[in-house]
Structure formats: C-alpha cells, structure tokens
Amino acid sequence: MVFPRNQWYVAAYGEEVGDGLLARTICGEPIVFYRTRSGDAVALADRCVHRRFPLSEGHRDGDRLVCGYHGFTYEPDGSCVAVPAQKRIPRTARVPVYPVVEQDSLVWVWIGDGDADPTAIPRAPWLAADGWVVVRGMEPLEARYELLVDNLMDLSHETYLHGGYIGTPEVAETPITTSVDEEAGVVRVSRRMKDVECPPFYANSTGIKGRIDRWQDIEYQPPCLYLLHSRIAPAGLEPAPDGDDSAAFHAEIVYGITPSTETTTFDFWMVARDFALDDPEVTTYLAESNRTVVMQDVVALNLLEKVIATEPEGYQELSINIDTGGLAARRLLQRMTDGS
C-alpha cells in the first residue's frame, strides 16, 4: 500500500512552526515549514529548483527563503525572486507550495493534487478548548504507518505490552463492538468495561481508589486522525438520565498518524483531560507515563517492521474478533489509496 493522496495530514504542532525552518518528509515529499512575520504558517517543497539543495538548510530573509547553496531566493508563494549572476528570473524558477491549515493547535498539510477543502479536516476540539489540559509529544517511528493504525485499533495489547501503566487483564478479556460509517469513512470500536481494575495511569491521576467502570470508544478517521474517548468512573457510577457525566473523569487521547516514508512514521500523541486542571503534578505524571506507553509501542512496532522486511513473500496473518476494527481501517485506507 502506498499513501492515500488528496488528504490532510498532521505536519506539526502549532508551536513547532516559527521563525526557524522546520524540515519534515510527509508521504515521501520533503517539505519545509516556517511562519511569516504576519503569523501565517507556510509550507514549501524542501528542494531548490536549481540543484535540489534542501531549502531548510538555507536561511530566511524576512519572509523569503534563501537557498544555502547558490542563493536562489523564494517568496512564501513559491516564486523565485532572485538568482545569482543575472537579473532575468527563469519562468520555471518556482517551488511547489502546500496548502496549510491550523486547527485545534495542529498544523495540517494537504498532500495531493485535488482541491484542498479545509472543512474536510477532522476535528479534535479538546486540544484547544477551555476546561481541558493537554500533554503531548511526537515520536519518530521506524515502521510503516499501517502498523501504528493496527496497534491503536486493537487495544487488547494494553494488557500485555503496557501492564503497569494502562493495561489490565480486563482489556484483553472484554469483547468489542465495531461499526463502520462507509459514507463518512469512520471506523468506531467500543469496549465498555464494568467493575474492573483501575490501571496506575488513571488511579494516580484521578485519585480513584478501588474498582472502576472504564469506557474505551475509538473513532478513527483515516488516514490520519485517531481519537480514543476514555471515560473513567468509580464502579457503578453511570451518566445521569439527562446525559450529565460531570462526576466521571474523561480523557481524550488523540493521535496524528502521519506517514513519512514507506517505512517511517510521525507518531503525534496527545492526552487531553477534564480533571485536575490546576495540578501540575498530574500534568507531569500523565506526560511522562504516556510517553513511556508510546515508547513501548515504538519499540514493538520498530521490531515488527524489521520482521516484515525479512519475511517471505505471501506470508499470511491470522485475524480474530478483536481485529475487526483494524481490518476495517485497512479496507478504508486501501480504498482511499486506490482512489487517490
């Protein structure tokens, strides 16, 4: 599978794009990001039209980029305005510009040739909303992005890979329900656990003592955005008949799954919470604990990539009921890839 094109991908966190030049390869395309003096994020192809030198290795002259090899100079719209030793600018002297949108604290970039519709960008409003505190990071993954999608769609691995953090026996023991909205292109996987062990990740952050009811409701909007709506409450505490659930604790776990190359991925991870908003110790604990969990996944998926690279052609996997969400995600990704 190659990359779905004519799609929006998370390129960076808003604070990563500033006065400096940020180089990222997304879906095999080298791109340089920076912010103009007016505050707009800009994305240009990270290759000088002259001799392909990375523009990210050059420097800025106001809002212009100057190639560090021969001095070709580009405006934010990609047009070349200066070349060495002559006044005439060749008509073809320009670099591609990528549409960029900032939304919910994320910088999204459009990869493809079709019309870049900003309204098609999926939302994660908790990342920039009042009443929520967010911790986040990004880990480079030496593995194809499909492996990260598989990993996140089947959370039964928490029991075995993330024990002592977010995994408990009940995660692997509890069946899931899976649904696919074919028109919207969304895969949903739900696991509702009642009267179960509270993992340290939530016991130490919420202060709950004893057993809990735990909901894991996944919403994957391929190719890039993954949402895990997590509800944690003392065992037996249900939402009120009017829908009020303020007595429970909620965490919105968000992933931006962005392919870099065919075998590398940018793993953007975020945890937004609606509890302990003014407690810096909880913030530090969740940031450190979640990064530990992410790194456990990184190690496992990097290993899987090496295994796949050496296995014989036509190797057949075995799938079971817990894989229904992942298999649905694969199908939608393949459909998007075939149609792009």
Residue, then its C-alpha position, 0 to 999 in steps of 0.5 A: m500500500v502506498f499513501p492515500r493522496n488528496q488528504w490532510y495530514v498532521a505536519a506539526y504542532g502549532e508551536e513547532v512552526g516559527d521563525g526557524l525552518l522546520a524540515r519534515t518528509i510527509c508521504g515521501e515529499p520533503i517539505v519545509f515549514y516556517r511562519t511569516r512575520s504576519g503569523d501565517a504558517v507556510a509550507l514549501a517543497d524542501r528542494c531548490v529548483h536549481r540543484r535540489f539543495p534542501l531549502s531548510e538548510g538555507h536561511r530566511d530573509g524576512d519572509r523569503l527563503v534563501c537557498g544555502y547553496h547558490g542563493f536562489t531566493y523564494e517568496p512564501d508563494g513559491s516564486c523565485v525572486a532572485v538568482p545569482a549572476q543575472k537579473r532575468i528570473p527563469r519562468t520555471a524558477r518556482v517551488p511547489v507550495y502546500p496548502v496549510v491549515e491550523q486547527d485545534s493547535l495542529v498544523w495540517v498539510w494537504i498532500g495531493d493534487g485535488d482541491a484542498d477543502p479545509t472543512a474536510i479536516p477532522r476535528a479534535p476540539w479538546l486540544a484547544a478548548d477551555g476546561w481541558v489540559v493537554v500533554r503531548g509529544m511526537e515520536p519518530l517511528e521506524a515502521r510503516y504507518e499501517l502498523l501504528v493504525d493496527n496497534l491503536m485499533d486493537l487495544s487488547h495489547e494494553t494488557y500485555l505490552h503496557g501492564g503497569y501503566i494502562g493495561t489490565p487483564e480486563v482489556a484483553e478479556t472484554p469483547i468489542t463492538t465495531s461499526v463502520d460509517e462507509e459514507a463518512g469513512v469512520v471506523r468506531v470500536s467500543r469496549r465498555m468495561k464494568d467493575v474492573e481494575c483501575p490501571p496506575f495511569y488513571a488511579n494516580s491521576t484521578g485519585i480513584k481508589g478501588r474498582i472502576d467502570r472504564w469506557q474505551d470508544i475509538e473513532y478513527q478517521p483515516p488516514c490520519l486522525y485517531l481519537l480514543h474517548s476514555r471515560i473513567a468512573p468509580a464502579g457503578l457510577e453511570p451518566a445521569p438520565d439527562g446525559d450529565d457525566s460531570a462526576a466521571f473523569h474523561a480523557e481524550i487521547v488523540y493521535g496524528i498518524t502521519p506517514s513519512t516514508e514507506t517505512t517511517t512514521f510521525d507518531f503525534w500523541m496527545v492526552a487531553r483531560d477534564f480533571a485536575l486542571d490546576d495540578p501540575e503534578v498530574t500534568t507531569y505524571l500523565a506526560e511522562s507515563n504516556r510517553t513511556v506507553v508510546m515508547q513501548d509501542v515504538v519499540a514493538l512496532n520498530l521490531l515488527e517492521k524489521v520482521i516484515a522486511t525479512e519475511p517471505e513473500g505471501y506470508q499470511e496473518l491470522s485475524i480474530n474478533i478483536d481485529t475487526g476494527g483494524l481490518a476495517a481501517r485497512r479496507l478504508l485506507q486501501r480504498m482511499t489509496d486506490g482512489s487517490 
